Amino acid sequence: MPFITNTDQQRKEMLDELGLTMDGLFADVPAELRCQSFDLPEGISEQKVRRRLEDLSRKNSTDLIGFLGGGFYDHFIPAAVDALVSRSEFYTAYTPYQPEISQGTLQAIYEYQSMICRLTEMEAANASLYDGGTALYEAMTMSLRVTGRNKIIIDDSVNPIYRVMIHSYTRNLKIELHETLNTGGLANRQEIFDLIDDQTAAVILQNPNFFGCIEDYSDVAEAAHKKGALLICSCYPISLGILKTPGAMDADIVTGEGQSLGLPLSFGGPYLGFMATRRKYIRKMPGRIVGQTTDTMGRCGYVLTLQAREQHIRRDKATSNICTNESLCALRALIYLSLLGSEGLRDLAHRCADKASYAYRRLTALPAVHPRFHAKWFFNEFVLDLPCPAVDVIGRLIEKGFAAGFPLSRYYKGMENSMLIAVTEKRTKQEIGMLAEALEGVL
Amino acid sequence: MKLIFEKSVPGRRGVHLGRSDVPTSINLDKKLLREKDVRLAELSELDVVRHFTELSRRNYGVDTNFYPLGSCTMKYNPKVTELIGSYPGFANLHPLLPQLRMGGILTQGALQVLYETDLLLREITGMASFTMQPLAGAHGELTGIMIISAYHRDRGNRKTTLLIPDSAHGTNPASGTIAGYEVLSVPSSKNGVMDVDALKAMLSDEVAGLMLTCPNTLGLFNPHIKEICDLIHSVDGLVYYDGANLNAITGKVRPGDIGFDIVHLNLHKTFATPHGGGGPGAGPVGVVKKLADFLPVSIVVKRDDGTYALEYDRPKSIGFVAPFYGNFAIILRAYVYILMLGKEGLIRMAENAVLNANYIKEKLKDYYDLPFPQVCKHECVFSAGRQTAFGVHAIDIAKGLIDAGFHPPTIYFPTIVREAMMIEPTETEGKETLDTFIAAMIEIAQTAQTDPDKLKSAPQTTHVGRLDETAAARNINVACVE
């Protein structure tokens, strides 16, 4: 049998030593509770399974020229990232409950937390959460604990994929959720300012927002703080190579999707939710946290800390039900950012913005294509208005070999003709030119 | 060992982007830009490789040696599943692609993997349908409780309480509370399983459901499980199966046949996907037919023409609990594992897991207290109670095991056993490994009597000794930002 080490002879020896039979080991399971069916196929060899999965993987088309983003981006991943996370001392370990033999994982998480703090200019980060969406939901519930209030304001320029998740999670909770409608692709300041009151726990915003527009939320932070509310900001980590940080905007909780930091797209997961906050809120933060300390000889080491917040200690009083983090994904992000370095991340962010800017000029030069918003600044994503439904245009472009963008009609009323286009450093000038020609051809 | 930031040499680069083929055109308003570059480590690729290789050598994984961490099912993670997880046709697939017109056609392979994993898990658990969305076991629990809540809302039931045994994982009560329920703890009987009389006394119309791990965290199968399910159903409650311990009974018992309504599975436990140093995992949730409408969207369906598609139009659904279709690359690994083991392999898996646990239990019962001596399932729980007479505690035994070259068992859990040591060997370990571990445990029991200080000062063989956790919580240092 695959992956079972004991031979039949050894099984027999062990059973003999126990004075039991295999049936005897299951004698505590009443006969009437045994499987009524277990109709599974016969096992197959490694050779066969590889053949079958190679065939299945080829039924997925990954050779389209991709301009799909929406919070999930096709960035280049250096080979060293894969090589290092493939070290089995990392990937076959579990949660570092025994710190003396887990310093590798623990120091890596501490370095990851440090990197997230440096990226966002916040004071404390956790060891990671499942993904950007659940991280945003956790930030929201954290704001309820910090403020003791129950009103949340979220603008619809926040990723709609995350907003629908928040709606599912809050259905059973006593939360007053207000959704404001963006104005011209930017967060609706007027409505948000009107809504902030002394019952408001937090305002949730995103930068760059779902439409790719760049914002400075310092004014929202100030308005929220005046009423004792928090600003939660979801952000795209690559953009932080150049953009004003949530910390500099005086945000209170920062989350985001870390997929862009060296994680493959993998059809939606596993991804990486990151979270950072102010030092004073650290005990209200969910998830694992690694801290530095010393051993009995005074040597520096790392441990899981502030565990009194967590489910395995506090049970029903815990800050969250989360048990583990996404350690291996956090390790990927750490290795990726270490390979890039300070200048590398800045250059990469510039490169993405430059390419998007080039694509924007090429595409808006087409007579029938117009920018949707007149917001002045975007990062690596922007919205175009087409003369016909975007769903159809994107469908036709798929036939021509392009994943040209995402139709906004899926989440926004009145945006039937709008398409969201993302450009990463991987797209070449030639590919952008080909997209422009193909788009012109199908309009 | 130095932090990566301390190794930084300004100007060094690990990755070069190459020359840009588009003009540098971005000229953003200064107000929107960060003032200074992010202070990341500046290193060559070799520097980075050496740093993380050195870190990896300060770690301990299943590939290092025996890892009997109870309740975590640290079985061997096959290399082939890692390889298949990296196939470009899966790894480079954008999750929004199937949401485009014509896009579904381009993701048929991935959708088929999700669909077939659903079918396989149905047959393994006896459930009617699954969602692959939950991103971890605890996330599966939350999803399951949201389904319980949606069911009662749909029925017009006003129910406020979830029942959870005192031996449960901490995630159970935490998930219950977060989903908006009041959680009540059901005591265990002196046999170590849920006390049916105590349960009866707690039953009321307020009870929305019961969450149960079976076998429980003591490794014991509750012979009254059917009666427990019937009792909960008698007040229109739902019974939730926490699949953390499914490894023990796969191919022997199916939660669906017993009367459970909702199941979550930890693919990283039973189905051998790597634990990754604490994630990523995956926690698919299965339900009986009457709950299928409440599952999260989207669901993969097979059309009459044999193609696969995502279905979103499910009015009673609890909505989205994850951005896409779950931790796809993890689900993929589990799918491969199930295909390779097949029916016989999965039955053998459970049998060997139970055999290995009982073998350890019998071989060590003369040396350590064994509060529940009956036949166990996938794990056994000892107590270091006897050793405390010499001042030696479960933690000292754990640290002694590290010096002997093993990962320690789970200690101080379940909390209903004093000085608990919870050992789960899994089916992938061979007899020689178990014998070496047993010999080490026996030697430690002797050392506890003859030289307790040796254990209290263990481990001595590691890069760091016992770490001061109190100081870590008091002088909080969770990031190096200077």
Interface residues (C-beta under 8 A of the other chain):
Chain A: M1 P2 F3 I4 T5 N6 Q10 R11 E13 M14 L15 E17 L18 L20 M22 G24 L25 F26 A27 D28 V29 P30 E32 L33 R34 C35 Q36 S37 F38 D39 L40 P41 E42 G43 I44 S45 E46 V49 R50 R52 L53 E54 D55 L56 S57 R58 K59 N60 S61 T62 L64 G66 L68 G70 G71 F72 D74 P78 A80 D82 A83 L84 S86 R87 S88 E89 F90 Y91 T92 A93 Y94 T95 P96 Y97 Q98 P99 E100 I101 S102 Q103 G104 T105 Q107 A108 Y110 E111 Q113 S114 M115 I116 C117 R118 L119 E121 E123 A124 A125 A127 S128 Y130 D131 G132 G133 T134 T141 I161 Y162 V164 M165 H167 S168 Y169 R171 N172 L173 I214 E215 D216 L240 G241 I242 L243 K244 T245 A248 P264 L265 S266 F267 G268 G269 P270 Y271 R279 I282 R288 I289 V290 G291 Q292 T293 T294 D295 T296 M297 R299 C300 G301 Y302 V303 T305 L306 Q307 A308 E310 Q311 H312 I313 R314 R315 D316 K317 A318 S320 N321 I322 C323 T324 N325 E326 S327 L328 C329 L331 L334 I335 L337 S338 L339 L340 G341 S342 E343 G344 L345 R346 D347 L348 H350 R351 A353 D354 K355 S357 Y358 R361 K376 W377 V391 D392 I394 G395 I398 E399 A403 F406 P407 R410 E425 T428 K429 Q430 I432
Chain B: M1 L3 I4 F5 S8 G11 R12 R13 G14 V15 H16 L17 S20 D21 V22 P23 T24 S25 I26 L28 D29 K31 L32 L33 R34 E35 D37 V38 R39 L40 A41 E42 L43 E45 V48 V49 H51 F52 T53 L55 S56 R57 R58 N59 Y60 G61 V62 D63 T64 Y67 L69 C72 M74 K75 Y76 N77 P78 V80 E82 L83 I84 G85 S86 Y87 P88 G89 F90 A91 N92 L93 H94 P95 L96 L97 Q99 L100 R101 M102 G103 L106 T107 Q108 G109 A110 Q112 V113 L120 E123 I124 G126 L135 A136 G137 A138 H139 E141 L142 M146 S149 A150 H169 G170 T171 P173 A174 S175 G176 T177 I178 A179 G180 V183 L220 F221 P223 I225 K226 I249 G251 K252 V253 R254 D257 I258 A272 P274 H275 G276 G277 G278 G279 P280 G281 A282 P296 I318 G319 F320 V321 A322 P323 F324 Y325 G326 N327 F328 A329 I330 L332 V336 I338 L339 M340 L341 G342 K343 E344 G345 L346 I347 R348 M349 E351 N352 V354 L355 N356 N358 Y359 E362 Q374 V375 A398 K399 I402 H407 P408 T410 F413 E427 T428 E429 G430 K431 T433 S457 P459 T462 H463 V464 G465 R466 L467 D468 E469 A471 A472 A473 N475 I476 N477 V478 A479 C480 V481
